Amino acid sequence: MKIDLKKYEIWFVTGSQHLYGPETLKQVKENANQISRHLDRQKEIPVKIRFKGVLTTAEEILGLIRDVNQSEKCIGLITWMHTFSPAKMWIGGLKILSKPLLHFHTQFNERIPWNTIDMDFMNLNQTAHGGREFGFINTRLRRSRKVIVGHWQDATAIGKIADWSRVVLAWADSQTMKIARFGDNMREVAVTEGDKVSAQIQFGYSVNGYGMGDLAEHIAAIKPGEIGKLLDTYEEEYQVANILGKKGRKRKSLEEAGRIELGIRSFLEQGNFTAFTDTFENLHGLKQLPGIAVQRVMQEGYGFGAEGDWKTAALVRSMKVMAQGLSGGNSFMEDYTYHFDPGNMQVLGAHMLEICPSITSNRPSCEIHPLSIGGKADPVRLVFDADPGEALNASIVDMGNRFRLLINTVTGKSPEEKLPKLPVARVLWEAHPNLPEAATAWILAGGAHHTCYSQNIKVEQMEDFAEMAGIECVVIDRETSISRLKQDLRNNAIYYGLQDL
């Protein structure tokens, strides 16, 4: 399910003008090409950076941006103003640009050559001047973009470009994302509902429902030999409980879990889906709620949301695309229960079954236990504790007139004691700034009980994603105060209300 990152390109262009003469423009092109090649060689930038030339006229700019919009390979544009580039030339192109824009405010030389600097040098190296002109016209056009300032060889600047390029990948993936909903939303639940038409307009992805019978046909078509090979994989990758072993009395349950996994894969692959949902209230044709099946396909990059939560399924997919190739993982998650110890307040995150193994470095245990809801046979699942470390929870909710992305930074912790009777994968974390204020802020902002838990995505990347989508973003972190958050929510309501006029 992993996408081929190198098939995508981010184009790099430089702005200038003919005022400085052909020799200066030749130097501008050589410098820009060198910067582009340097960025392209950086392993942390997951896509190809392709130099597309120096733009000096409105006609060149418009033509280039038309090519950006039409290219299937190009997913974003990086601009650099080496010299002064009169911004009125950029209006026509920027007005039609339909892909993410990064304004790289850099310059070719790192330091001022104190002993040799003259006006020729000043005229050539005018980023400080030309970048402000370009910045103004973007602001005047109300153009959303990313601004990164720093020398092109600086590790911090390169890291920011790499982070942004990952968000651009997720945004490009969102434009063609297809989400399959097996069954409907959990009955009477509000937050998993939402306007699917508005979501497709805002994010690009499509959400459509399918009967459980459609999935059951794929499951029924799986051949015993395929199941046998998959169970061999289970034995290799997991600590399989004796009861599920080759001579165990629940072996048939493991075979059925494998059949369900292969059936889900078949359905998703045939329809080119990259995310899906199910619900324990609609399992017609399935013998058990998908547990290990969901965990394993999610680990490969599919988005998932339980109980029909298609918004979280889409977010999980997007965050997995952003994080591809990085250490750590991303998983569907739910705040399940609290540890209100006054000196050590924590949250235990879990779900019935569907937590992604990408968030643990330990070997999961493959187990079978009863499930008190759903009315089906005991489901097979992977059980493990997530790795500790800095992380975040993110959630998208439908506010009626807009979508809101909530982010809460957390610190993953190792449980102080074993959890021998809790037969599910789980995560323990400390919420920032602390549990009472984090939970208060989340509730005031209308945050969902489902999230994507991420060990490798940064808050700034999630903010960039929200800006690309044109949606509201609320961050709850170590600096959050409830009074300020309340005022921010009021201000946001006015801002987005004006946008609807």
Secondary structure, DSSP 8 states (H G I E B T S, - for coil): ----GGG-EEEEEEE--GGG-HHHHHHHHHHHHHHHHHHHH-TTS-SEEEEEEEE-SHHHHHHHHHHHHH-SSEEEEEEEESS---GGGGHHHHHH--S-EEEEE--S-SS--TTT--HHHHHH--HHHHHHHHHHHHHHTT---EEEES-TT-HHHHHHHHHHHHHHHHHHHHTT-EEEEES---TT-STT---HHHHHHHH--EEEEE-HHHHHHHHHT--HHHHHHHHHHHHHHSEE-GGGSTT-TTHHHHHHHHHHHHHHHHHHHHHT-SEEEE-TT--TT-SS--SHHHHHHHHTT-EEEETT-HHHHHHHHHHHHHHTTSSS-EEEEEEEEEE--TTS-EEEEE-SS---GGG-SS--EEEE---SSSSS---EEEE-B---EEEEEEEEEE-SSSEEEEEEEEEEE--SS--TT--S-EEEEEESS-HHHHHHHHHHTT--SEEEEESS--HHHHHHHHHHHT-EEEEESTT--HHHHHHHHHHHHHHHHHHT-
